[in-house]
Amino acid sequence: MAKLCRCGKIVADRCDCDGGRSTQRRPQAKANYDWTHRVASERLRAERPLCERCVMLYGVTDAQPSADMHHIHSIAKAPGLAREASNWLAVCEPCHEAIEGDEAQGMAVKRWSDASYDEALHGARMNGGYQNV
């Protein structure tokens, strides 16, 4: 049966585009992420249900749901920060691709998020809610 790939192609089995994923990011199995990493990612995304970068750039009503946990400082360069919440962002896939490898942009989003994310969500709830969550 034909399937629609993330990249938009209709394929019989698997698409040669690697599912639309970046070639810069490593699959989790190769990066040796374990279940504790998965649990931490799920917890972060439960606390930050909307992409932190989207909320900063576009506001709550236009933000996408968070789908990934981004490490501001890569695990390869700073393995000691892999389990530090101060090094994490909850982001959607397009934003993850956009900030991958850009520590300065990741830190700017983190600073904004630490100061304003909760207030942005609270303000949206007070003004009639939002539909993304």
C-alpha positions as CSV (number, residue, x, y, z in Angstrom):
1,M,0.0,0.0,0.0
2,A,1.3,3.5,-0.9
3,K,2.3,5.9,1.9
4,L,2.9,9.6,2.1
5,C,6.4,10.5,3.3
6,R,7.1,13.5,5.5
7,C,8.9,15.0,2.5
8,G,5.7,14.8,0.4
9,K,6.6,11.9,-1.8
10,I,4.2,9.0,-2.2
11,V,6.2,5.8,-1.7
12,A,5.5,2.0,-1.6
13,D,7.7,1.3,1.5
14,R,10.4,3.6,2.7
15,C,11.5,6.9,1.1
16,D,15.1,7.6,0.2
17,C,14.9,11.0,1.9
18,D,15.3,9.5,5.4
19,G,11.8,10.5,6.4
20,G,12.5,14.2,5.9
21,R,15.0,14.2,8.8
22,S,18.2,16.2,8.7
23,T,21.4,14.4,7.9
24,Q,23.1,16.6,10.6
25,R,21.2,15.0,13.5
26,R,22.1,11.5,14.6
27,P,19.4,8.9,15.3
28,Q,18.8,8.4,19.0
29,A,20.1,4.8,18.9
30,K,23.5,5.9,17.5
31,A,23.8,8.8,20.0
32,N,23.4,6.2,22.9
33,Y,20.4,7.9,24.4
34,D,18.9,5.7,27.0
35,W,15.5,5.5,28.6
36,T,16.4,8.2,31.1
37,H,16.9,10.6,28.2
38,R,13.5,9.6,26.8
39,V,11.8,10.1,30.1
40,A,13.5,13.5,30.5
41,S,12.4,14.5,27.0
42,E,8.8,13.5,27.7
43,R,8.8,15.4,31.0
44,L,10.2,18.5,29.4
45,R,7.7,18.4,26.5
46,A,4.9,17.9,29.1
47,E,6.0,21.0,30.9
48,R,6.6,22.9,27.7
49,P,3.8,21.7,25.4
50,L,4.4,24.3,22.8
51,C,7.7,24.9,21.0
52,E,9.7,27.4,22.9
53,R,11.2,29.0,19.8
54,C,7.8,29.2,18.1
55,V,6.2,30.9,21.1
56,M,9.1,33.4,21.2
57,L,9.0,34.2,17.5
58,Y,5.3,33.8,16.6
59,G,3.3,33.8,19.8
60,V,1.2,31.2,21.5
61,T,-1.6,31.0,18.9
62,D,0.8,30.3,16.0
63,A,3.2,28.0,17.9
64,Q,3.6,24.3,17.0
65,P,3.5,21.5,19.6
66,S,6.9,20.6,21.0
67,A,8.1,17.3,19.5
68,D,11.8,17.2,20.3
69,M,14.2,18.0,23.1
70,H,17.1,20.0,21.7
71,H,20.4,20.2,23.5
72,I,21.8,23.8,23.2
73,H,25.3,22.6,23.7
74,S,25.7,19.3,21.7
75,I,26.2,16.1,23.7
76,A,29.3,15.4,21.5
77,K,30.9,18.7,22.5
78,A,29.7,18.9,26.1
79,P,28.7,15.4,27.4
80,G,28.5,16.7,31.0
81,L,25.5,18.9,30.0
82,A,23.5,16.0,28.5
83,R,21.3,15.7,31.6
84,E,21.2,19.3,32.6
85,A,17.8,20.9,32.1
86,S,19.5,24.3,31.6
87,N,20.8,22.8,28.3
88,W,17.4,21.7,27.0
89,L,14.7,23.3,24.8
90,A,11.4,21.8,23.9
91,V,11.0,22.5,20.2
92,C,9.0,21.4,17.1
93,E,10.9,19.6,14.3
94,P,11.2,22.6,12.0
95,C,12.7,24.8,14.8
96,H,14.9,21.9,15.9
97,E,16.4,21.9,12.4
98,A,16.7,25.7,12.3
99,I,18.7,25.9,15.6
100,E,20.7,22.7,15.3
101,G,24.4,23.6,15.7
102,D,23.6,27.2,16.5
103,E,24.4,27.5,20.2
104,A,24.0,31.3,20.3
105,Q,20.4,31.1,18.9
106,G,19.6,28.2,21.3
107,M,20.9,30.2,24.3
108,A,18.8,33.2,23.2
109,V,15.7,31.1,23.1
110,K,16.5,29.6,26.5
111,R,17.0,33.0,28.1
112,W,13.7,34.2,26.6
113,S,11.9,31.1,27.6
114,D,13.2,31.1,31.2
115,A,11.9,34.7,31.6
116,S,8.7,34.7,29.5
117,Y,7.4,31.3,28.4
118,D,5.1,30.6,31.3
119,E,3.8,34.2,31.2
120,A,3.1,33.9,27.5
121,L,1.1,30.7,28.0
122,H,-0.7,32.1,31.1
123,G,-1.6,35.3,29.1
124,A,-3.0,33.2,26.3
125,R,-5.1,31.1,28.7
126,M,-6.5,34.3,30.3
127,N,-7.4,35.7,26.9
128,G,-9.5,32.8,25.7
129,G,-7.1,29.9,25.5
130,Y,-5.3,28.3,22.7
131,Q,-6.0,25.3,20.6
132,N,-2.5,23.7,20.1
133,V,-2.4,22.0,23.4
